[in-house]
Amino acid sequence: MGIVDVVSEFCSLPRTRRHLKKRKQFQTVEMKVRIDCEGCERKVKKAVEGMKGVSSVEVAAKQNKVTVTGYVDAAKVMRRVAYKTGKRVEPWPYVPYEMVQHPYAPGAYDKKAPAGYVRNVVADPTAAPLARASSTEVRYTAAFSDENPNACSVM
């Protein structure tokens, strides 16, 4: 084995653990945090703004929604907010009602949801069967649909 082989082998190995660490992806983390007043809003913002990798923090106090964007880990952001504020934190469970096929089904409809939002039944497997129509329901609704050319026009 020549000197060139030994040197090239040392050059190809990472020298520190930093090179072995996987880089975080740029992402948006949405979470539901109860925000009662402006003080709560400032407290949540301050807890997240100090984190490494955070690009921006948006707080929608009326919706109890906090949106964090940056090179962060979602679980770490949620843990930090819960620890620093002492509030219960959960992932944002709602989507716009246009995204769900049957927004007023028992699994999707939520009285606590902000205006224009319903529960995300695609991500929640326990509520998903309740929010999807069965084949007989689909047949009955299609029988009276304006989009079906052979539909019944009794109404």
C-alpha positions in Angstrom: 0.0 0.0 0.0 1.5 3.3 -1.1 1.5 6.6 0.7 -1.1 8.0 -1.8 -3.6 5.2 -0.8 -3.2 6.0 2.9 -3.6 9.7 2.5 -6.7 9.3 0.3 -8.3 7.0 2.8 -7.8 9.5 5.6 -9.2 12.3 3.4 -12.4 10.3 2.6 -13.4 9.7 6.2 -15.3 12.3 8.1 -13.2 14.0 10.7 -15.9 15.1 13.1 -19.4 14.0 14.1 -20.8 17.2 12.6 -20.4 15.7 9.1 -22.4 12.6 10.1 -25.4 14.6 11.3 -28.4 14.7 9.0 -29.5 18.2 8.0 -33.0 19.3 8.8 -35.4 20.1 6.0 -37.1 23.5 5.6 -40.6 23.0 6.8 -43.7 24.6 8.2 -44.9 23.5 11.6 -48.5 24.3 12.5 -49.8 23.8 16.0 -52.8 24.5 18.2 -52.1 26.4 21.4 -54.7 28.1 23.5 -54.0 31.8 23.4 -56.1 33.9 25.8 -54.5 37.3 25.7 -51.6 39.4 24.1 -49.3 38.2 26.9 -49.9 34.6 25.9 -49.2 35.5 22.3 -45.9 37.2 23.3 -44.9 34.3 25.5 -45.4 31.8 22.6 -43.5 34.0 20.1 -40.6 34.5 22.5 -40.3 30.8 23.2 -40.0 29.9 19.5 -38.0 32.8 18.2 -35.0 31.9 20.3 -34.7 28.4 18.7 -32.0 27.7 16.2 -33.2 27.4 12.6 -36.5 29.3 13.0 -37.1 31.7 10.1 -40.5 33.1 11.0 -43.2 32.8 13.6 -46.9 33.7 13.0 -49.5 33.6 15.7 -53.2 33.7 14.9 -54.7 34.4 18.3 -58.4 34.1 17.3 -57.8 30.7 15.8 -55.3 29.5 18.5 -52.9 28.7 15.7 -49.1 29.1 15.7 -47.2 28.6 12.5 -43.4 28.2 12.6 -41.2 28.0 9.5 -37.6 27.2 9.2 -35.0 24.4 9.4 -36.6 22.9 12.6 -37.9 19.6 13.9 -41.7 19.7 14.5 -41.5 17.6 17.7 -38.8 19.8 19.2 -40.7 23.0 18.4 -43.9 21.6 20.1 -41.9 20.4 23.1 -40.2 23.8 23.5 -43.5 25.7 23.4 -45.1 23.3 25.9 -42.1 23.6 28.2 -41.6 27.4 28.0 -45.3 28.4 28.2 -46.8 25.6 30.3 -49.6 25.2 27.8 -51.0 22.2 26.1 -49.7 21.9 22.5 -51.0 19.7 19.7 -50.5 19.5 16.0 -52.9 21.6 14.0 -55.8 19.2 13.4 -57.8 21.3 10.9 -57.9 21.8 7.1 -60.0 24.1 5.0 -63.4 22.5 4.4 -62.9 22.4 0.6 -60.2 19.7 1.2 -62.6 17.2 2.7 -65.2 15.3 0.6 -67.9 15.3 3.2 -67.1 18.2 5.6 -70.3 17.9 7.6 -69.9 14.1 8.4 -69.7 13.4 12.1 -66.0 12.6 12.0 -65.0 15.8 10.2 -67.3 18.4 11.6 -66.0 20.0 14.7 -67.8 22.8 16.6 -64.4 24.0 18.1 -62.9 24.5 14.6 -62.2 28.0 13.4 -64.6 29.3 10.7 -64.0 27.6 7.3 -62.1 24.7 8.8 -63.0 21.1 9.6 -61.0 18.3 11.3 -58.3 16.7 9.1 -59.9 13.2 8.6 -57.2 12.2 6.1 -54.5 12.3 8.9 -56.7 11.0 11.7 -57.5 7.3 11.0 -60.0 7.1 13.9 -62.3 9.7 12.3 -61.7 8.8 8.7 -64.3 6.0 8.4 -67.0 8.3 9.7 -66.3 11.0 7.2 -66.4 8.9 4.1 -69.7 8.0 2.5 -70.5 4.3 1.9 -71.3 3.0 -1.6 -75.0 3.1 -1.0 -74.9 6.7 0.2 -72.9 7.6 -3.0 -75.5 5.9 -5.2 -78.4 7.8 -3.5 -76.7 11.2 -3.7 -75.7 10.5 -7.3 -79.3 9.7 -8.2 -80.4 13.3 -7.4 -77.2 15.1 -8.5 -77.3 17.9 -11.0 -74.0 16.6 -12.4 -75.6 13.2 -13.4 -77.3 13.4 -16.8 -79.5 10.4 -15.9 -80.5 11.8 -12.5 -84.0 11.9 -11.2 -85.6 15.3 -11.5 -88.4 14.9 -9.0 -87.3 17.9 -7.0 
